[in-house]
Amino acid sequence: MTTTEPLAPGSLDVQPTPLALLLLGREADPKSERGVECPGDLPAPSDPDLVERARAAKAKLGERVFVLGHHYQRDEVIEFADVTGDSFKLARDAAARPQAEYIVFCGVHFMAESADILTSADQQVILPDLAAGCSMADMATAEQVAECWDALTDAGVADVTVPVSYMNSSADIKAFTGRHGGTICTSSNAKRALEWAFTQGEKVLFLPDQHLGRNTAVREMGFSLDDCVVYNPHKPGGGVTAEQLRAAKMILWRGHCSVHGRFSLDSVEDVRSRIPGVNVLVHPECKHEVVTAADYVGSTEYIIKTLEAAPAGSSWAIGTELNLVRRLAKAHPDKRIVFLDKTVCFCSTMNRIDLPHLVWALESLAEGTVVNRIVVDEETEHYAKVALEQMLALP
């Protein structure tokens, strides 16, 4: 379980409207990635002095602060990141900076949790906006996963099932994985994680992204679609029978990324008709039919490296988050780089971390006030770390 440490209620001198309460996610389940109350007076987005204020606050803090910027963040935020990367790389970067008293994580809630798990007890992890969650991580709660494990137990297969959880999951889900002898994976090492899991048991419960699990098992490991069954936590018994659970090799949680899930086979066919010779490069969180139709498939880091190595004059349609695609297009003007879907889409929760929130967090820290601290309780941290360490030990 994770707790947050916002400012004291008495420090607020604004009266939010009902709509503002809704947008801020106030009254939400504190375990949810949808976000909780995010207090504090933020600078206006149009404030022309924001950049200078961010620079001044960061300079005042010096080496006491370390700012992490996920690849999907806005350019205005990335400008102030000491390092950029995917969620696990950033969490490890934070752990490698023990001299930094404050870790300001410009990403989403589960990423800040991972950083808190991997950093030392005297480091404090800050999430500039507590409402920056992850829709995918929200699709698997601890209670739902416990019910799923009960269904596996009733079907007589829990003892031969190894949980493998994607990095994009809450600390509670990572802890569940550690308690049951499983491992965490990233989009880069999902195949290695599954290969290891099948040396430990006969089946895998893959959480929470069904597409990464299916694509890895079928596309990279030779499984068939018939080897996979989808467990839907919103249906009695997961919407599957005990016989189906006993027959399946991959038990996929019914979760997905709201950005990568929007890409369709029509998107691929449309861009091929519009741009002759285009290379379609997508993230493995995309649907199976999209991944099958693409030319290249890989993690965020793979996408970046592929474009860096691509020849000048080549054309690319990228199926991942728009902030990254725009940044890549700007970095490689000698190549034609477009978003795979004509209706462009940002990750709405990643975009909650904007310059006003970052300035507020940095200025508060510079003034000696810790805001929006993310704290994972000791038991959850212990078992989540067990699962993370198993990932680090993968052959």
C-alpha positions as CSV (number, residue, x, y, z in Angstrom):
1,M,0.0,0.0,0.0
2,T,1.2,3.5,-0.8
3,T,0.6,6.7,1.2
4,T,1.1,10.2,0.1
5,E,2.1,13.2,2.2
6,P,0.5,16.3,0.8
7,L,0.5,19.8,2.4
8,A,-1.5,20.2,5.5
9,P,-5.2,21.0,4.7
10,G,-4.9,24.3,6.6
11,S,-2.3,25.6,4.1
12,L,-5.0,25.9,1.4
13,D,-6.7,29.3,1.0
14,V,-8.7,28.4,-2.1
15,Q,-12.2,26.9,-2.3
16,P,-12.3,24.4,-5.2
17,T,-15.5,24.0,-7.2
18,P,-17.2,20.6,-7.5
19,L,-15.8,20.4,-11.0
20,A,-12.3,21.1,-9.8
21,L,-12.6,18.4,-7.2
22,L,-13.5,16.0,-9.9
23,L,-10.6,17.0,-12.1
24,L,-8.2,16.7,-9.3
25,G,-9.4,13.3,-8.4
26,R,-10.2,14.3,-4.8
27,E,-12.1,11.7,-2.8
28,A,-10.6,8.9,-5.0
29,D,-9.3,5.6,-3.6
30,P,-5.8,6.5,-2.4
31,K,-4.6,3.2,-3.7
32,S,-5.8,4.1,-7.2
33,E,-3.6,5.4,-10.0
34,R,-6.4,7.8,-10.8
35,G,-4.9,10.2,-8.3
36,V,-5.8,11.9,-5.0
37,E,-6.1,15.4,-3.7
38,C,-3.4,17.6,-5.1
39,P,-3.3,20.8,-3.0
40,G,-1.3,23.9,-3.4
41,D,-1.5,27.2,-5.4
42,L,0.0,26.6,-8.8
43,P,1.5,29.3,-11.0
44,A,-0.7,30.2,-13.9
45,P,0.2,28.2,-17.1
46,S,0.6,31.5,-19.0
47,D,3.1,32.9,-16.5
48,P,6.1,34.0,-18.6
49,D,8.4,33.7,-15.6
50,L,7.9,30.0,-15.1
51,V,11.1,28.9,-16.8
52,E,13.3,31.2,-14.8
53,R,11.5,30.3,-11.6
54,A,12.1,26.6,-12.3
55,R,15.8,27.3,-13.0
56,A,16.2,29.4,-9.9
57,A,14.5,26.8,-7.6
58,K,16.5,24.0,-9.1
59,A,19.8,26.0,-8.7
60,K,18.9,26.8,-5.1
61,L,18.4,23.1,-4.3
62,G,21.6,22.1,-6.1
63,E,22.6,18.4,-5.7
64,R,19.9,18.0,-3.1
65,V,17.4,17.4,-5.9
66,F,17.4,15.0,-8.8
67,V,14.7,15.4,-11.4
68,L,13.6,12.4,-13.5
69,G,11.7,12.8,-16.8
70,H,9.9,10.0,-18.5
71,H,10.0,9.9,-22.3
72,Y,6.3,10.7,-22.5
73,Q,6.6,14.0,-20.6
74,R,6.0,17.4,-22.2
75,D,9.1,19.2,-23.6
76,E,8.7,22.0,-21.1
77,V,9.2,19.4,-18.3
78,I,11.9,17.4,-20.0
79,E,14.0,20.6,-20.2
80,F,14.5,20.4,-16.4
81,A,15.1,16.7,-16.2
82,D,18.6,15.5,-15.1
83,V,18.0,12.2,-16.8
84,T,15.3,10.9,-19.1
85,G,14.2,7.3,-19.8
86,D,11.6,4.7,-19.3
87,S,10.1,4.0,-15.8
88,F,12.5,1.3,-14.6
89,K,15.6,3.1,-15.9
90,L,14.6,6.2,-14.1
91,A,14.0,4.4,-10.9
92,R,17.4,2.8,-11.1
93,D,19.0,6.2,-11.9
94,A,17.4,7.6,-8.7
95,A,18.8,4.7,-6.7
96,A,22.3,5.5,-8.1
97,R,22.1,9.1,-6.7
98,P,22.2,8.5,-3.0
99,Q,23.4,12.1,-2.4
100,A,20.1,13.5,-3.7
101,E,17.8,14.2,-0.8
102,Y,14.8,14.8,-3.1
103,I,13.8,12.7,-6.1
104,V,11.3,14.7,-8.2
105,F,9.7,12.1,-10.5
106,C,8.1,13.6,-13.6
107,G,6.1,10.6,-14.7
108,V,3.1,8.8,-13.1
109,H,2.2,7.3,-9.7
110,F,3.5,3.8,-10.1
111,M,6.8,5.1,-11.3
112,A,7.3,7.2,-8.2
113,E,6.4,4.2,-6.1
114,S,9.1,2.1,-7.8
115,A,11.6,4.9,-7.2
116,D,10.6,5.0,-3.5
117,I,11.1,1.2,-3.3
118,L,14.5,1.3,-4.9
119,T,15.9,4.4,-3.2
120,S,17.3,4.6,0.4
121,A,15.1,5.4,3.4
122,D,16.6,8.9,3.7
123,Q,15.6,9.9,0.2
124,Q,12.2,11.4,-0.5
125,V,10.3,10.8,-3.8
126,I,8.1,13.7,-5.0
127,L,5.4,13.4,-7.6
128,P,4.6,17.0,-8.8
129,D,0.9,16.2,-9.4
130,L,-0.7,13.3,-7.4
131,A,-3.4,13.0,-10.0
132,A,-0.8,11.8,-12.5
133,G,-1.8,8.1,-12.5
134,C,-1.8,5.3,-15.1
135,S,-5.0,3.8,-16.5
136,M,-3.3,0.5,-17.2
137,A,-2.1,0.2,-13.6
138,D,-5.6,1.0,-12.4
139,M,-7.0,-1.9,-14.2
140,A,-5.6,-4.4,-11.7
141,T,-6.2,-3.8,-8.0
142,A,-4.9,-6.0,-5.1
143,E,-8.4,-7.1,-4.3
144,Q,-9.1,-8.2,-7.9
145,V,-5.8,-10.0,-8.2
146,A,-6.5,-11.9,-5.0
147,E,-9.8,-13.0,-6.3
148,C,-8.1,-14.2,-9.5
149,W,-5.6,-16.2,-7.4
150,D,-8.6,-17.8,-5.6
151,A,-10.0,-18.8,-8.9
152,L,-6.7,-20.4,-9.9
153,T,-6.6,-22.2,-6.6
154,D,-10.2,-23.5,-7.1
155,A,-9.2,-24.7,-10.6
156,G,-6.2,-26.5,-9.0
157,V,-3.6,-24.6,-11.0
158,A,-2.3,-21.9,-8.6
159,D,0.6,-24.1,-7.5
160,V,1.9,-24.3,-11.0
161,T,1.2,-20.7,-12.0
162,V,3.9,-18.0,-11.8
163,P,2.8,-14.4,-11.8
164,V,4.7,-12.0,-14.1
165,S,3.8,-8.4,-13.7
166,Y,4.7,-5.6,-16.0
167,M,6.6,-2.6,-14.6
168,N,3.5,-0.6,-15.3
169,S,1.7,-1.8,-12.2
170,S,1.1,-0.5,-8.7
171,A,3.3,-1.4,-5.7
172,D,0.5,-3.6,-4.4
173,I,0.6,-5.7,-7.6
174,K,4.4,-5.9,-7.5
175,A,4.2,-7.1,-3.9
176,F,1.6,-9.7,-4.8
177,T,4.0,-10.9,-7.5
178,G,6.9,-11.1,-5.0
179,R,4.8,-13.0,-2.4
180,H,3.9,-15.7,-5.0
181,G,7.4,-16.3,-6.4
182,G,7.1,-14.2,-9.6
183,T,9.0,-11.5,-11.3
184,I,8.6,-8.1,-12.8
185,C,9.3,-7.3,-16.4
186,T,9.7,-4.4,-18.7
187,S,8.8,-4.2,-22.4
188,S,12.5,-4.9,-23.1
189,N,12.9,-8.0,-21.1
190,A,9.4,-9.6,-21.2
191,K,10.6,-12.6,-23.2
192,R,13.4,-13.3,-20.7
193,A,10.9,-13.0,-17.8
194,L,8.5,-15.4,-19.4
195,E,11.2,-17.9,-20.2
196,W,12.3,-17.8,-16.6
197,A,8.7,-18.2,-15.4
198,F,8.2,-21.3,-17.4
199,T,11.2,-22.9,-15.8
200,Q,9.5,-22.3,-12.5
201,G,5.9,-23.4,-13.3
202,E,3.6,-24.6,-16.1
203,K,1.5,-21.4,-16.5
204,V,2.0,-17.6,-16.2
205,L,-0.5,-15.1,-14.9
206,F,0.5,-11.9,-16.8
207,L,-0.5,-8.6,-15.2
208,P,-1.8,-6.1,-16.1
209,D,-1.3,-5.6,-19.9
210,Q,-2.8,-8.4,-21.9
211,H,-1.3,-7.1,-25.2
212,L,2.4,-7.2,-24.0
213,G,1.8,-10.7,-22.6
214,R,0.1,-12.0,-25.7
215,N,2.5,-10.4,-28.1
216,T,5.6,-11.7,-26.3
217,A,4.2,-15.2,-25.9
218,V,2.9,-15.6,-29.5
219,R,5.2,-13.4,-31.5
220,E,8.5,-14.2,-29.7
221,M,8.1,-17.6,-28.0
222,G,6.0,-19.6,-30.4
223,F,2.9,-19.9,-28.4
224,S,-0.5,-19.9,-30.2
225,L,-3.4,-17.6,-29.5
226,D,-5.3,-20.7,-28.2
227,D,-2.6,-21.0,-25.5
228,C,-3.8,-17.7,-24.1
229,V,-7.0,-16.9,-22.1
230,V,-8.1,-13.5,-20.8
231,Y,-9.2,-13.1,-17.2
232,N,-11.7,-10.3,-16.9
233,P,-11.9,-9.0,-13.3
234,H,-15.3,-7.4,-13.9
235,K,-16.9,-10.8,-14.7
236,P,-17.8,-13.6,-12.2
237,G,-14.9,-16.0,-12.1
238,G,-13.0,-13.8,-14.5
239,G,-15.3,-14.8,-17.3
240,V,-13.4,-18.0,-17.8
241,T,-14.1,-21.6,-16.7
242,A,-11.9,-23.8,-14.6
243,E,-11.3,-25.9,-17.7
244,Q,-10.1,-22.9,-19.6
245,L,-7.7,-22.0,-16.8
246,R,-6.4,-25.6,-16.7
247,A,-5.9,-25.6,-20.5
248,A,-4.2,-22.2,-20.8
249,K,-0.5,-21.6,-20.7
250,M,-0.8,-17.8,-20.6
251,I,-3.5,-16.3,-18.3
252,L,-3.7,-12.7,-19.4
253,W,-5.2,-10.0,-17.3
254,R,-7.7,-7.8,-19.1
255,G,-5.8,-4.6,-19.0
256,H,-4.3,-2.3,-21.6
257,C,-2.7,1.1,-22.2
258,S,-5.2,3.7,-23.2
259,V,-2.7,5.3,-25.6
260,H,-1.2,2.2,-27.3
261,G,-4.6,0.5,-27.3
262,R,-6.0,3.2,-29.7
263,F,-3.9,2.1,-32.6
264,S,-5.7,-0.3,-35.0
265,L,-5.1,-2.3,-38.1
266,D,-6.9,0.4,-40.0
267,S,-4.3,2.9,-38.8
268,V,-1.5,0.7,-40.2
269,E,-3.3,0.2,-43.6
270,D,-4.1,3.9,-43.8
271,V,-0.6,5.2,-43.2
272,R,0.8,2.7,-45.8
273,S,-1.6,4.0,-48.4
274,R,-0.7,7.6,-47.6
275,I,3.1,7.3,-47.3
276,P,4.8,4.9,-49.9
277,G,7.6,2.9,-48.4
278,V,6.8,3.9,-44.8
279,N,8.2,1.8,-41.9
280,V,5.7,1.1,-39.2
281,L,7.3,0.9,-35.8
282,V,5.1,0.2,-32.8
283,H,5.3,-0.5,-29.1
284,P,4.5,-4.1,-27.9
285,E,1.6,-2.7,-25.8
286,C,-0.3,-2.3,-29.1
287,K,-3.0,-4.9,-30.0
288,H,-1.8,-8.2,-31.5
289,E,-3.1,-7.4,-35.0
290,V,-1.3,-4.1,-35.0
291,V,2.0,-5.7,-33.9
292,T,1.6,-8.4,-36.5
293,A,1.1,-5.8,-39.3
294,A,4.0,-3.6,-38.2
295,D,7.5,-3.8,-39.6
296,Y,9.3,-3.2,-36.3
297,V,8.2,-3.8,-32.7
298,G,10.0,-2.8,-29.5
299,S,10.2,-0.9,-26.3
300,T,10.5,2.9,-26.0
301,E,14.3,2.6,-25.9
302,Y,14.2,0.3,-29.0
303,I,12.1,2.9,-30.8
304,I,14.5,5.7,-30.0
305,K,17.6,3.6,-31.1
306,T,15.9,2.4,-34.3
307,L,15.2,5.9,-35.4
308,E,18.7,7.1,-34.5
309,A,20.1,4.3,-36.8
310,A,17.6,4.8,-39.6
311,P,18.9,6.2,-42.9
312,A,18.3,9.8,-43.9
313,G,15.3,10.2,-46.1
314,S,13.4,7.2,-44.7
315,S,9.8,7.4,-43.6
316,W,8.4,6.2,-40.2
317,A,5.0,5.9,-38.6
318,I,5.4,5.5,-34.9
319,G,2.8,3.8,-32.7
320,T,3.5,5.2,-29.2
321,E,2.8,8.3,-27.1
322,L,2.7,11.6,-29.0
323,N,5.1,13.7,-26.9
324,L,7.9,11.2,-27.7
325,V,7.0,11.0,-31.4
326,R,7.1,14.8,-31.7
327,R,10.4,14.9,-29.9
328,L,11.8,12.2,-32.2
329,A,10.6,14.0,-35.3
330,K,12.2,17.2,-34.1
331,A,15.5,15.4,-33.4
332,H,15.6,13.8,-36.8
333,P,14.7,16.4,-39.4
334,D,16.4,14.3,-42.1
335,K,13.6,11.6,-41.7
336,R,9.9,11.7,-42.1
337,I,8.4,10.7,-38.8
338,V,4.7,10.7,-38.2
339,F,2.2,9.5,-35.6
340,L,0.6,6.2,-36.6
341,D,-2.9,7.4,-36.0
342,K,-4.2,10.5,-37.8
343,T,-6.1,11.5,-34.6
344,V,-3.1,12.3,-32.4
345,C,-3.2,11.3,-28.7
346,F,-1.2,12.3,-25.7
347,C,-1.1,10.3,-22.5
348,S,-3.5,12.4,-20.5
349,T,-2.2,11.3,-17.1
350,M,1.5,11.8,-18.1
351,N,0.5,15.3,-19.2
352,R,-0.7,16.2,-15.8
353,I,2.9,16.9,-14.9
354,D,3.2,20.4,-16.4
355,L,5.6,23.3,-15.8
356,P,3.3,24.9,-13.2
357,H,3.2,21.7,-11.1
358,L,7.0,21.2,-11.4
359,V,7.7,24.8,-10.4
360,W,5.4,24.5,-7.4
361,A,7.1,21.3,-6.3
362,L,10.6,22.7,-6.7
363,E,9.9,26.0,-5.1
364,S,8.2,24.3,-2.1
365,L,11.3,22.1,-1.7
366,A,13.6,25.0,-1.9
367,E,11.6,26.7,0.8
368,G,11.9,23.6,3.0
369,T,8.4,22.2,2.5
370,V,8.1,18.6,1.2
371,V,5.0,18.3,-1.0
372,N,3.3,15.2,-2.6
373,R,5.7,12.7,-1.2
374,I,5.2,9.1,-2.3
375,V,5.8,6.5,0.5
376,V,5.3,2.8,0.1
377,D,4.7,0.9,3.4
378,E,7.4,-1.4,4.6
379,E,5.7,-4.8,3.9
380,T,4.6,-3.8,0.4
381,E,8.1,-2.5,-0.3
382,H,9.7,-5.7,0.9
383,Y,7.7,-8.0,-1.3
384,A,7.7,-5.6,-4.3
385,K,11.5,-5.5,-4.0
386,V,11.7,-9.3,-4.0
387,A,9.9,-9.3,-7.4
388,L,12.1,-6.5,-8.7
389,E,15.3,-8.2,-7.6
390,Q,14.2,-11.4,-9.3
391,M,13.9,-9.3,-12.5
392,L,17.4,-8.0,-12.0
393,A,18.6,-11.6,-11.5
394,L,17.1,-12.9,-14.8
395,P,19.6,-14.8,-16.9
